[in-house]
Amino acid sequence: MFYVGLDIHDKRIAICVLNEAGQVARRAQVRTIDEMMRILESLPDRFEVCYEASCGYGHYHDLLRPIAARVTVAHPGRLRLIFRSKDKNSLRTLLRCAGVVPPGRPALWTKNGLEWLRRLELPTPSQQLRRDLLLEEIEALTRQVRRIEQQLNHEAGRSPAVACLRSIPGVGVRTAEAVAAFVDDPQRFGDAKAVGRYFGLVPSQDQSGDRNRLGHITREGPAVVRQLVAEASWQAVRRSPTIRAYFERIRRDDPQRKKIALVATAHYLVRVMWALLKDGATWEEDRTPVEEPNGATPVFANV
């Protein structure tokens, strides 16, 4: 008897086969249901199979039941080693429940991808109706987003603060708008460090007696700004030699410090943004980095 565990995702299925002694008899990763079925059907002995109850689990159960001695569907909340986001896209959920794997190209949310969805024949009329209603909702929301973006672009074009922040390589109009809106009056911050605290990009601190332990960032303040600035930081690292040098200095050629370096760069970026808003200046690439006292994170001279 073999014991099979499946980890089923949209674009791949991981298979692990154990023998009765608990030893790994086979591991594989496949892209399609047909490949998975061929591997399981080729096993030299009877097998039991277990997988997580997720979208489409009924379809997989119907496929596996005729060839497996036993099919067990596990409750996701009972599996400590598996973490799943609860916020799942409804259309992708619908496709998985129907046992349909979307094509890699065209991408699902492009014009051609949505057209593929419209033409897709689903197994039941109720699934087709659900698909049509979701597509209509997406189209309506897309039109609303375009109207909102047009108005935001109009307002951004008249904002000196947005123009100032967009001078930083990698900072787009939405990021500039968000930072300018939340900073509002830059004079209300005593220094650049206060801005970092405001956006939750400083490390948490656990101090007791002589012990002073720094942990993860506090994540206080507007989460949307942290997300936008983190994305802008990646772009800035690619486009600005100054910011790239800062990022690499924090990373220290250590791949394990990549995330640390990105967070530090985001922290640096919001301090730069505050300084530019405070001075009414624009980004200049030839800034000279200086060391902060006591070996702290380096900052730039005018921040």
Secondary structure, 3 states (H helix, E strand, C coil): CEEEEEEECCCCEEEEEECCCCCEEEEEEECCHHHHHHHHHCCCCCEEEEEECCCCHHHHHHHHCCCCCEEEEECHHHCCCCCCCCCCCHHHHHHHHCCCCCCCCCCCCCHHHHHHHHHCCCCCHHHHHHHHHHHHHHHHHHHHHHHHHHHHHHHHHCCHHHHHHHCCCCCCHHHHHHHHHHHCCHHHCCCHHHHHHHCCCCEEEEEECCEEEEEEECCCCCHHHHHHHHHHHHHHHHHCHHHHHHHHHHHCCCHHHHHHHHHHHHHHHHHHHHHHHHHCCCCCCCCCEECCHHHCCCEECCC
